[in-house]
């Protein structure tokens, strides 16, 4: 004890320790600034965005408003530049050529799995999506895409209509208000669960399943991308929820098999009936992981897109009238049954959703990590990007670039109908028909409008996403008149993994019946 007392007494006072820390920190900051201003430069490397704070880099400015940050950097440095974010080096490639370079990069050059798997594997579980070997992942995408087919969609539309009507049936009459994102987030969980997750999951949404979804969702936040596994309660709850969800799906699968219950129009049944190329049935924990991945891949993006669509339409009574007139003209009346086939006839409705995705891209940026030992070269500019850098395509920036879109910040769905609009002359590459093992990609990676990505990792839920949102919006316009509570469309909130409306984002509704 005497030795310990002696050691403690020999330590400098607390004030001196604090002074030393402040001096060291100041010196560290000065050296960081000096290195950026006067250190050696690689002429072939992309220009580096200046930052004041070591390690953190530009993370704060990027986190507050990434679109504005990237646009400011684009004006200063051009379409290609590198910024630092919490120890990560991110090289951004903007524009149509940047999109093509990132999305079409070969698997041995850059990797989505290396960029995201440290976060996603804890939410989805092992051996699925980015935690699976690449060839197995592509098979898993093929299973899911096969389950999202026209036959299923025909059954899904009346389910979605029923879910919407039931969800809103107890809303206050004759009028009231609701928060757009919170409300549509709750609704999308119901519609997606009914159509994709299975009747058993839908039946338990008000109970334990809702809590499991919430705990998993807390593991899919920006902090989880930066720090994938911290000793915090939310991380422990995430891991426990993943395990319990896998057990729940396994019990549902076993019960369906025991009861010979195979006549289901949901994605769960499609995965149960699938087999890998070597003839192996899909294991229960693979099915559970894929189901969780599908839900998280679409729930937030659909919820925010539905929210933004109704918010934008509520600011445009002329568009709401036009959408109702379109239903009357194409379907016969506002009482006609909505179906998978007649929804295709509602061109303006589709263009409104498309314009929402352009102006309010739910996922504004997508990343790959350079894994090639010698790095990669962006041939258009000659920039060399080293191994370990994150490549970043930013559709959220390109989709509001006046180089590609006339009046890019204006919500103008008619641009997708007017054949004289420049949007119809956008250059595209020849990679739209590429098949990576799950069917044709369907769109060129050089297109400046890529809300669902492109290339081998293009989102396969696009058709269901459009179908779901169109059915919801068409149904709600029959049920309600809408206004913006404060008279203007809210700004964007970038603090979560998807771009949501900044609160308060209240819609005022009035029952039409």
C-alpha positions as CSV (number, residue, x, y, z in Angstrom):
1,X,0.0,0.0,0.0
2,X,2.9,2.3,0.8
3,X,4.3,1.8,-2.7
4,X,1.0,2.6,-4.3
5,X,0.7,5.8,-2.2
6,X,4.1,6.8,-3.2
7,X,3.4,6.4,-6.9
8,X,0.1,8.3,-6.6
9,X,1.8,11.2,-4.8
10,X,4.5,11.4,-7.4
11,X,2.0,11.9,-10.3
12,X,1.5,15.5,-11.5
13,X,-1.6,17.3,-10.4
14,X,-4.8,16.9,-12.4
15,X,-4.6,20.4,-13.8
16,X,-1.1,19.6,-15.2
17,X,-2.4,16.4,-16.8
18,X,-5.2,18.4,-18.5
19,X,-2.7,20.9,-19.7
20,X,-0.5,18.2,-21.2
21,X,-3.5,16.7,-23.0
22,X,-4.5,20.0,-24.4
23,X,-1.0,20.8,-25.6
24,X,-0.7,17.3,-27.2
25,X,-4.1,17.7,-28.9
26,X,-3.2,21.2,-30.2
27,X,0.1,19.9,-31.5
28,X,-1.7,17.0,-33.2
29,X,-4.2,19.4,-34.9
30,X,-1.4,21.7,-36.0
31,X,0.6,18.9,-37.5
32,X,-2.5,17.6,-39.3
33,X,-3.1,21.0,-40.8
34,X,0.5,21.5,-41.7
35,X,0.7,18.1,-43.4
36,X,-2.4,19.0,-45.5
37,X,-1.0,22.4,-46.5
38,X,2.6,21.7,-47.0
39,X,3.0,17.9,-47.0
40,X,4.0,15.9,-50.2
41,X,1.2,15.6,-52.8
42,X,0.6,12.7,-55.2
43,X,-0.3,14.3,-58.5
44,X,-2.2,11.2,-59.6
45,X,-4.3,11.0,-56.4
46,X,-7.7,12.7,-56.2
47,X,-7.7,16.1,-54.5
48,X,-8.2,15.8,-50.7
49,X,-10.8,17.9,-49.0
50,X,-9.3,20.0,-46.2
51,X,-10.3,19.1,-42.6
52,X,-9.5,20.7,-39.3
53,X,-9.9,17.7,-36.9
54,X,-7.6,14.7,-37.2
55,X,-9.3,11.3,-37.4
56,X,-12.8,12.8,-37.5
57,X,-11.9,14.6,-40.7
58,X,-15.0,15.9,-42.5
59,X,-17.5,13.6,-40.7
60,X,-19.4,16.4,-38.9
61,X,-20.0,18.5,-42.0
62,X,-20.8,15.4,-44.0
63,X,-23.2,14.1,-41.3
64,X,-25.2,17.3,-41.0
65,X,-25.9,17.7,-44.7
66,X,-24.1,15.3,-47.0
67,X,-25.7,16.5,-50.2
68,X,-24.7,20.1,-49.5
69,X,-21.2,19.0,-48.5
70,X,-20.6,16.9,-51.6
71,X,-22.0,19.7,-53.9
72,X,-19.7,22.2,-52.2
73,X,-16.7,19.9,-52.7
74,X,-17.7,19.2,-56.3
75,X,-17.6,23.0,-57.1
76,X,-14.1,23.3,-55.6
77,X,-12.5,20.0,-56.6
78,X,-14.5,18.6,-59.5
79,X,-16.3,15.3,-59.8
80,X,-13.6,13.2,-58.1
81,X,-12.2,14.0,-54.6
82,X,-11.3,12.3,-51.3
83,X,-12.5,13.2,-47.8
84,X,-11.7,11.7,-44.4
85,X,-14.5,10.4,-42.1
86,X,-13.7,8.8,-38.7
87,X,-10.5,7.1,-39.9
88,X,-11.9,6.1,-43.3
89,X,-10.8,7.6,-46.6
90,X,-13.7,8.1,-48.9
91,X,-13.2,8.8,-52.6
92,X,-16.3,10.3,-54.2
93,X,-17.0,9.9,-57.9
94,X,-19.9,12.1,-59.1
95,X,-21.8,12.3,-62.3
96,X,-22.9,9.5,-64.7
97,X,-19.3,8.4,-65.3
98,X,-18.7,8.2,-61.6
99,X,-21.9,6.1,-61.2
100,X,-20.7,3.7,-63.9
101,X,-17.2,3.4,-62.4
102,X,-18.5,2.5,-58.9
103,X,-21.4,0.3,-59.8
104,X,-19.7,-1.6,-62.6
105,X,-16.4,-2.1,-60.8
106,X,-15.2,-5.7,-61.0
107,X,-15.6,-7.9,-57.9
108,X,-11.8,-8.4,-57.6
109,X,-11.2,-4.6,-57.6
110,X,-13.8,-3.2,-55.2
111,X,-16.2,-4.9,-52.9
112,X,-19.6,-4.0,-51.4
113,X,-19.2,-6.8,-48.9
114,X,-16.0,-5.2,-47.5
115,X,-17.8,-1.9,-47.2
116,X,-20.9,-3.0,-45.5
117,X,-20.6,-6.5,-44.0
118,X,-19.2,-5.4,-40.7
119,X,-22.5,-3.8,-40.1
120,X,-25.1,-5.9,-41.9
121,X,-24.0,-9.4,-40.7
122,X,-25.1,-8.6,-37.1
123,X,-28.5,-7.6,-38.3
124,X,-29.2,-10.2,-41.0
125,X,-27.3,-13.0,-39.4
126,X,-24.4,-15.2,-40.8
127,X,-24.0,-16.6,-44.3
128,X,-26.4,-14.4,-46.1
129,X,-26.1,-11.2,-48.2
130,X,-22.6,-9.8,-47.8
131,X,-21.6,-12.5,-45.3
132,X,-22.1,-15.2,-47.9
133,X,-19.5,-16.1,-50.6
134,X,-20.3,-13.9,-53.6
135,X,-21.6,-16.7,-55.8
136,X,-24.0,-17.8,-53.0
137,X,-25.1,-14.2,-52.5
138,X,-26.1,-14.0,-56.1
139,X,-28.1,-17.2,-55.8
140,X,-29.9,-15.7,-52.8
141,X,-30.7,-12.7,-54.8
142,X,-32.1,-14.9,-57.6
143,X,-34.4,-16.7,-55.0
144,X,-35.8,-13.4,-53.8
145,X,-36.3,-12.0,-57.3
146,X,-38.1,-15.2,-58.3
147,X,-40.4,-14.8,-55.4
148,X,-41.2,-11.2,-56.4
149,X,-43.1,-12.1,-59.6
150,X,-46.2,-11.0,-61.4
151,X,-48.3,-13.8,-60.0
152,X,-47.5,-12.8,-56.4
153,X,-47.9,-9.1,-57.2
154,X,-51.5,-9.8,-58.4
155,X,-52.3,-11.2,-55.0
156,X,-50.4,-8.4,-53.2
157,X,-52.4,-5.4,-54.5
158,X,-55.7,-6.3,-52.7
159,X,-53.7,-7.2,-49.6
160,X,-52.1,-3.7,-49.6
161,X,-55.4,-2.0,-50.2
162,X,-57.0,-3.8,-47.3
163,X,-54.0,-3.0,-45.0
164,X,-54.3,0.7,-45.9
165,X,-58.0,0.8,-45.3
166,X,-57.7,-1.1,-42.0
167,X,-54.8,1.0,-40.8
168,X,-56.6,4.3,-41.3
169,X,-60.2,3.3,-40.4
170,X,-60.0,4.6,-36.8
171,X,-58.3,7.9,-37.7
172,X,-60.3,10.8,-36.3
173,X,-63.2,12.2,-38.4
174,X,-63.9,14.4,-40.2
175,X,-60.2,15.6,-40.1
176,X,-57.0,15.5,-38.2
177,X,-53.2,15.4,-38.6
178,X,-50.5,12.8,-38.5
179,X,-46.7,12.7,-38.7
180,X,-45.8,11.5,-42.2
181,X,-42.7,9.4,-41.6
182,X,-43.9,7.8,-38.4
183,X,-47.3,6.9,-39.8
184,X,-46.0,5.5,-43.1
185,X,-43.2,3.6,-41.3
186,X,-45.9,1.8,-39.3
187,X,-48.0,1.2,-42.3
188,X,-45.2,-0.2,-44.5
189,X,-44.3,-2.7,-41.7
190,X,-47.9,-4.0,-42.0
191,X,-48.1,-4.1,-45.8
192,X,-44.6,-5.6,-46.3
193,X,-45.2,-8.2,-43.5
194,X,-48.5,-9.2,-45.1
195,X,-47.1,-9.6,-48.6
196,X,-43.6,-10.8,-47.9
197,X,-42.9,-11.9,-44.4
198,X,-45.9,-14.3,-44.0
199,X,-49.2,-14.4,-42.3
200,X,-47.6,-15.6,-39.0
201,X,-45.3,-12.6,-38.8
202,X,-48.2,-10.2,-39.7
203,X,-50.4,-11.7,-37.0
204,X,-47.8,-10.9,-34.3
205,X,-46.8,-7.4,-35.3
206,X,-48.5,-5.9,-32.3
207,X,-46.6,-8.2,-29.9
208,X,-43.0,-9.5,-29.6
209,X,-42.2,-9.2,-33.3
210,X,-42.5,-5.4,-33.2
211,X,-40.0,-5.2,-30.4
212,X,-37.6,-7.5,-32.3
213,X,-37.9,-5.3,-35.4
214,X,-37.2,-2.2,-33.3
215,X,-34.0,-3.8,-31.7
216,X,-32.8,-4.9,-35.1
217,X,-33.4,-1.4,-36.5
218,X,-31.2,0.1,-33.8
219,X,-28.4,-1.9,-35.2
220,X,-28.8,-0.3,-38.6
221,X,-27.8,3.3,-37.7
222,X,-24.9,5.4,-39.0
223,X,-22.9,4.7,-35.8
224,X,-23.1,1.0,-36.6
225,X,-21.4,1.6,-40.0
226,X,-18.5,3.5,-38.3
227,X,-18.3,1.3,-35.2
228,X,-19.9,-2.1,-36.0
229,X,-19.6,-3.8,-32.6
230,X,-19.4,-1.7,-29.4
231,X,-20.1,-2.9,-25.9
232,X,-23.4,-1.0,-25.7
233,X,-26.9,-2.2,-24.8
234,X,-28.3,-1.4,-28.3
235,X,-25.7,-3.7,-29.8
236,X,-26.5,-6.5,-27.4
237,X,-30.3,-6.1,-28.0
238,X,-29.5,-6.2,-31.8
239,X,-27.7,-9.5,-31.5
240,X,-30.4,-11.0,-29.3
241,X,-33.1,-9.9,-31.7
242,X,-31.3,-11.4,-34.7
243,X,-31.1,-14.8,-32.8
244,X,-34.7,-14.7,-31.8
245,X,-35.9,-13.7,-35.3
246,X,-34.0,-16.7,-36.7
247,X,-35.6,-19.0,-34.2
248,X,-39.1,-17.5,-34.9
249,X,-38.7,-18.1,-38.7
250,X,-37.4,-21.6,-38.1
251,X,-40.5,-22.4,-36.0
252,X,-42.8,-21.0,-38.7
253,X,-41.0,-23.0,-41.4
254,X,-41.3,-26.2,-39.4
255,X,-45.0,-25.7,-38.6
256,X,-45.8,-25.1,-42.3
257,X,-43.9,-28.3,-43.2
258,X,-45.7,-30.3,-40.5
259,X,-49.1,-29.0,-41.6
260,X,-48.3,-29.2,-45.3
261,X,-49.2,-25.5,-45.5
262,X,-47.6,-24.6,-48.8
263,X,-50.3,-22.5,-50.5
264,X,-48.9,-19.1,-49.5
265,X,-48.3,-16.1,-51.7
266,X,-45.5,-14.7,-49.6
267,X,-41.8,-14.6,-50.1
268,X,-41.2,-16.9,-47.1
269,X,-42.9,-19.7,-49.0
270,X,-40.8,-19.0,-52.2
271,X,-37.6,-19.3,-50.2
272,X,-38.8,-22.5,-48.5
273,X,-39.4,-24.0,-51.9
274,X,-36.0,-22.9,-53.3
275,X,-32.8,-25.0,-53.6
276,X,-29.2,-24.0,-54.3
277,X,-27.6,-25.0,-57.6
278,X,-26.0,-28.0,-55.9
279,X,-29.5,-29.3,-54.9
280,X,-29.1,-28.3,-51.2
281,X,-32.4,-26.9,-49.7
282,X,-32.0,-23.4,-48.3
283,X,-31.3,-23.7,-44.5
284,X,-33.7,-22.2,-42.1
285,X,-31.2,-19.6,-40.8
286,X,-30.5,-18.5,-44.4
287,X,-34.2,-18.0,-45.0
288,X,-34.5,-16.0,-41.8
289,X,-31.5,-13.8,-42.7
290,X,-32.8,-13.2,-46.2
291,X,-36.3,-12.3,-44.9
292,X,-34.7,-9.8,-42.4
293,X,-32.6,-8.3,-45.2
294,X,-35.6,-7.9,-47.5
295,X,-37.6,-6.2,-44.8
296,X,-34.7,-3.8,-44.0
297,X,-33.9,-3.3,-47.6
298,X,-37.4,-2.0,-48.3
299,X,-39.1,-0.8,-45.2
300,X,-37.2,2.4,-44.5
301,X,-36.8,3.3,-48.2
302,X,-40.5,2.7,-48.9
303,X,-41.7,4.5,-45.8
304,X,-39.6,7.6,-46.6
305,X,-40.6,7.5,-50.3
306,X,-44.3,7.3,-49.4
307,X,-43.9,10.1,-46.9
308,X,-42.2,12.4,-49.4
309,X,-44.7,11.6,-52.1
310,X,-47.7,12.6,-50.0
311,X,-45.9,15.7,-48.7
312,X,-45.0,16.8,-52.2
313,X,-48.5,16.1,-53.5
314,X,-50.1,17.9,-50.6
315,X,-48.2,21.0,-51.7
316,X,-49.7,20.6,-55.2
317,X,-53.5,20.3,-55.2
318,X,-53.4,20.4,-59.0
319,X,-51.5,17.1,-59.1
320,X,-53.9,15.5,-56.6
321,X,-56.8,16.5,-58.9
322,X,-54.9,15.2,-61.9
323,X,-54.2,11.8,-60.2
324,X,-57.9,11.4,-59.3
325,X,-58.9,12.3,-62.8
326,X,-56.4,9.7,-64.1
327,X,-58.0,7.0,-62.0
328,X,-61.5,8.0,-63.3
329,X,-60.3,8.1,-66.9
330,X,-58.2,4.9,-66.9
331,X,-60.2,2.8,-64.3
332,X,-63.7,4.1,-64.8
333,X,-64.2,5.5,-61.3
334,X,-62.6,6.1,-57.9
335,X,-64.5,3.0,-56.7
336,X,-63.0,0.6,-59.2
337,X,-60.9,-2.2,-57.8
338,X,-57.2,-1.5,-57.9
339,X,-55.3,-4.4,-59.5
340,X,-51.8,-5.2,-60.5
341,X,-52.7,-4.8,-64.1
342,X,-54.7,-1.5,-64.0
343,X,-52.1,0.2,-61.7
344,X,-49.8,0.0,-64.8
345,X,-52.2,2.3,-66.6
346,X,-51.7,5.1,-64.0
347,X,-48.8,6.7,-65.8
348,X,-48.9,10.0,-63.9
349,X,-49.0,8.2,-60.5
350,X,-45.8,6.2,-61.5
351,X,-44.1,9.5,-62.6
352,X,-45.0,11.1,-59.2
353,X,-43.3,8.2,-57.4
354,X,-40.4,8.4,-59.8
355,X,-40.0,12.1,-59.3
356,X,-40.0,11.6,-55.5
357,X,-37.2,9.1,-55.8
358,X,-35.2,11.6,-57.9
359,X,-35.6,14.6,-55.7
360,X,-35.6,12.7,-52.4
361,X,-33.3,9.7,-52.9
362,X,-33.8,7.5,-49.8
363,X,-30.2,6.2,-50.1
364,X,-28.2,9.2,-51.3
365,X,-24.9,7.4,-51.6
366,X,-23.6,3.8,-52.0
367,X,-20.1,2.6,-51.3
368,X,-17.6,0.0,-52.3
369,X,-14.2,-0.7,-50.7
370,X,-11.1,-0.9,-52.9
371,X,-9.5,-4.4,-52.4
372,X,-7.2,-4.6,-55.5
373,X,-3.5,-4.7,-54.2
374,X,-2.5,-1.9,-56.6
375,X,-5.7,0.1,-56.2
376,X,-7.9,1.2,-59.1
377,X,-7.7,3.9,-61.7
378,X,-10.6,6.1,-62.8
379,X,-9.8,6.2,-66.5
380,X,-11.8,9.3,-67.3
381,X,-9.5,11.5,-65.2
382,X,-6.5,9.2,-64.6
383,X,-6.9,9.4,-60.8
384,X,-5.4,6.5,-58.9
385,X,-7.3,5.4,-55.8
386,X,-5.4,3.2,-53.4
387,X,-6.4,-0.1,-51.7
388,X,-8.4,0.5,-48.6
389,X,-10.2,3.6,-49.9
390,X,-14.0,3.6,-50.0
391,X,-15.5,4.4,-53.4
392,X,-18.6,6.5,-53.1
393,X,-21.3,7.0,-55.8
394,X,-23.8,9.6,-54.9
395,X,-27.1,9.4,-56.8
396,X,-28.6,11.9,-54.4
397,X,-26.2,14.5,-55.8
398,X,-26.3,13.5,-59.5
399,X,-30.1,13.3,-59.5
400,X,-30.4,17.0,-58.6
401,X,-27.6,18.1,-60.9
402,X,-28.7,20.7,-63.5
403,X,-26.3,19.1,-66.0
404,X,-28.8,16.3,-66.3
405,X,-32.1,17.7,-65.0
406,X,-33.9,20.9,-65.9
407,X,-34.9,22.8,-62.8
408,X,-33.5,20.0,-60.7
409,X,-34.9,21.2,-57.3
410,X,-38.4,21.5,-58.6
411,X,-40.9,18.6,-58.0
412,X,-42.1,18.2,-61.6
413,X,-43.4,14.7,-62.4
414,X,-44.3,15.7,-66.0
415,X,-40.6,15.7,-66.9
416,X,-41.0,11.9,-67.1
417,X,-43.9,12.2,-69.6
418,X,-42.8,15.1,-71.7
419,X,-40.7,13.6,-74.5
420,X,-39.1,16.9,-75.2
421,X,-37.6,17.1,-71.7
422,X,-33.8,16.6,-71.5
423,X,-34.3,13.7,-69.1
424,X,-35.2,11.5,-72.1
425,X,-31.9,12.1,-73.8
426,X,-29.7,11.0,-71.0
427,X,-26.7,9.0,-72.1
428,X,-26.7,5.3,-71.1
429,X,-24.1,2.6,-71.4
430,X,-24.6,-0.9,-72.8
431,X,-24.6,-2.7,-69.5
432,X,-28.4,-2.7,-68.9
433,X,-28.8,-6.2,-70.1
434,X,-26.0,-7.7,-68.0
435,X,-27.0,-10.8,-66.0
436,X,-24.9,-11.5,-62.9
437,X,-27.0,-14.5,-62.0
438,X,-30.3,-13.1,-61.0
439,X,-31.6,-11.8,-64.3
440,X,-30.9,-8.7,-66.4
441,X,-29.9,-5.6,-64.4
442,X,-32.4,-3.5,-66.3
443,X,-30.7,-0.2,-66.3
444,X,-27.3,1.2,-67.3
445,X,-25.0,2.2,-64.5
446,X,-24.2,5.3,-66.5
447,X,-27.7,6.6,-66.0
448,X,-27.8,9.7,-63.7
449,X,-31.1,8.4,-62.2
450,X,-30.2,5.4,-60.1
451,X,-32.4,5.4,-56.9
452,X,-32.1,1.6,-56.8
453,X,-28.4,1.4,-57.7
454,X,-27.0,-0.5,-60.6
455,X,-24.7,-3.4,-61.5
456,X,-24.3,-6.6,-59.6
457,X,-25.7,-5.1,-56.4
458,X,-28.8,-3.4,-57.9
459,X,-31.8,-3.6,-55.6
460,X,-34.1,-6.4,-56.8
461,X,-37.1,-5.0,-54.9
462,X,-37.7,-2.1,-57.2
463,X,-40.9,-3.5,-58.8
464,X,-42.4,-4.4,-55.4
465,X,-41.4,-1.0,-54.1
466,X,-43.1,0.9,-56.9
467,X,-46.2,-1.4,-56.6
468,X,-46.5,-0.9,-52.9
469,X,-46.1,2.9,-52.9
470,X,-48.4,3.3,-55.9
471,X,-51.1,1.2,-54.3
472,X,-50.8,3.1,-51.0
473,X,-51.0,6.5,-52.7
474,X,-53.8,5.6,-55.0
475,X,-55.9,4.3,-52.1
476,X,-55.2,7.2,-49.8
477,X,-56.2,9.8,-52.5
478,X,-59.5,8.0,-52.7
479,X,-59.9,8.2,-48.9
480,X,-58.6,11.7,-48.0
481,X,-58.0,15.2,-49.0
482,X,-54.5,16.3,-47.9
483,X,-52.8,19.6,-46.9
484,X,-49.5,20.5,-45.4
485,X,-50.0,21.5,-41.8
486,X,-47.5,24.4,-42.0
487,X,-47.9,25.1,-45.7
488,X,-44.5,23.9,-47.0
489,X,-42.6,20.7,-47.7
490,X,-40.1,20.0,-44.9
491,X,-36.4,19.9,-45.3
492,X,-34.4,16.7,-45.3
493,X,-33.0,15.0,-42.1
494,X,-29.8,13.1,-42.8
495,X,-29.2,11.7,-39.4
496,X,-30.4,8.2,-40.1
497,X,-29.4,5.6,-42.8
498,X,-32.2,7.0,-45.1
499,X,-33.1,10.6,-45.9
500,X,-36.3,11.3,-43.9
501,X,-38.4,14.4,-43.7
502,X,-37.3,16.8,-41.0
503,X,-39.8,16.8,-38.1
504,X,-42.4,18.1,-37.7
505,X,-43.7,16.8,-41.0
506,X,-47.4,16.7,-40.4
507,X,-50.1,16.1,-43.0
508,X,-53.5,17.4,-42.4
509,X,-56.2,15.0,-43.7
510,X,-59.9,15.3,-44.3
511,X,-62.1,12.3,-44.9
512,X,-63.7,12.3,-48.3
513,X,-66.5,9.8,-47.4
